[in-house]
Amino acid sequence: MIARREFLKKSTLACAAIWGQRFVPQEEDFNIIDIHQHTNYAGRSHEELLTHQRAMGVKHTILLPAGTPSFGASTHFGKSNGLQVNSTGNDVCMEIAGRYPGEFYFGANEVPDLQGADKEIEKYLKKGAKAIGELKFGVKADGKPMERIYRLAEAYNVPVLLHWQFGMYTYGYEDFHKILQKFPKVNFIGHAQSWWANIDKNHNDQSVLYPRGKVTPGGITDRLLADYPNMFADMSAGSGLSALTRDEEHARGFLVRHQDKLLYGSDCDDRTGTGNGCTGIQAIQKIKELSPDLAVVRKILHGNAAKLFRI
């Protein structure tokens, strides 16, 4: 409680400096929902995860599991097991969520082209999983294994979180609008390097995963968010932070334009939740700094996620 009060005090002062005296943040404004975290992330312990989340002021966290370790092409013959960060699976995420009810929630995941993948995912959806993902596998976004997963998401009314990384994970980004049209009742969440690189209309070299410099609105990502009510954005990791910092003038407009579609996530393996080594806290600070008012901040840090995940 002492740490939480100190966090709220510092955050209130920071917000006052940014917004002036027009806004007086209340405690509920710091009930952050983090939609993207992992257990055992790069060897981080459960206790360190708890410390990290609480230090950032996160009230609710969704733990995204890895699939079953396998050695086919979809996991790059084992390289992508554990979501390539040593993340643990469905059972561990559910166990942690059970240990901290109301503070942690869990998703459901499996390697899409494994036999029985849909049954494994459904098993955890029946137990209360809040999402499917993070789907981070070397498969086609419009392939039959993935479409089976989308149908599960529709049946259980949970969002699907996709990791887009050119040449590595979730192939076929340029045609993803067809999936959004085919599954209008499924809410999709875009994440990772290729998702955020494509906010720029002039992003032509897809092999560049962390582009720098000015952004021209109208990229694939910008259009998907604008044109499809079932498309949302996960602002986590270095890729999401880079999208905010590479062109802050563009970012201000982007936050306003898509304020009802943006979801805060950390996807950070930091242990403390403070300082320059933590992309999670840096993203929170940037969202507060670049948003025009407290209403937009509230939507991005908790309001949108509360509706989408029914928290």
PEGI-V944861 format. One line per field, one symbol per residue. ss: DSSP state (H for helix, E for strand, L for the rest). phi: phi as a letter, one per 20 degrees, with the letter a starting at -180 (. if undefined). Layout:
# PEGI-V944861
ss: ???
phi: ???
This chain:
# PEGI-V944861
ss: LHHHHHHHHHHHHHHHHHHHHHLLLLHHHHLEEEEEELLLHHHLLHHHHHHHHHHLLEEEEEELLLLLLLLLHHHLLLLLHHHHLLLLLHHHHHHHHHHLELLEEELELLLLLLLLHHHHHHHHHHLLLLEEEEELLLLELLLHHHHHHHHHHHHHLLEEEEELELLLELELHHHHHHHHHHLLLLLEEEELHHHHHLLLLLLLLLLLLLLLLLLLLLLHHHHHHHHLLLEEEELLHHHHHHHHHLLHHHHHHHHHHLLLLEELLLLLLLLLLLLLLLHHHHHHHHHHHHLLLHHHHHHHHHHHHHHHHLL
phi: .fffffffffffffffffdmefddgegffdefddebccelflnfffffffggffffneeccdedeeefgbceffdllofegmlmcmfeegfffffffffcfnedccdcbafgeffngfffffgeffeogeadqefcbecffdffgfffffffgffdlcfdddedbgmcclenffdfgfffffcfeeedcebngfgffefefeedeffeecfdnfdegofgfgffffecfedcceeemffffffeefbffffgfffffdgedecfbdlcegedmbnfedfffffgfffffeffbfffggffebfffgffeld
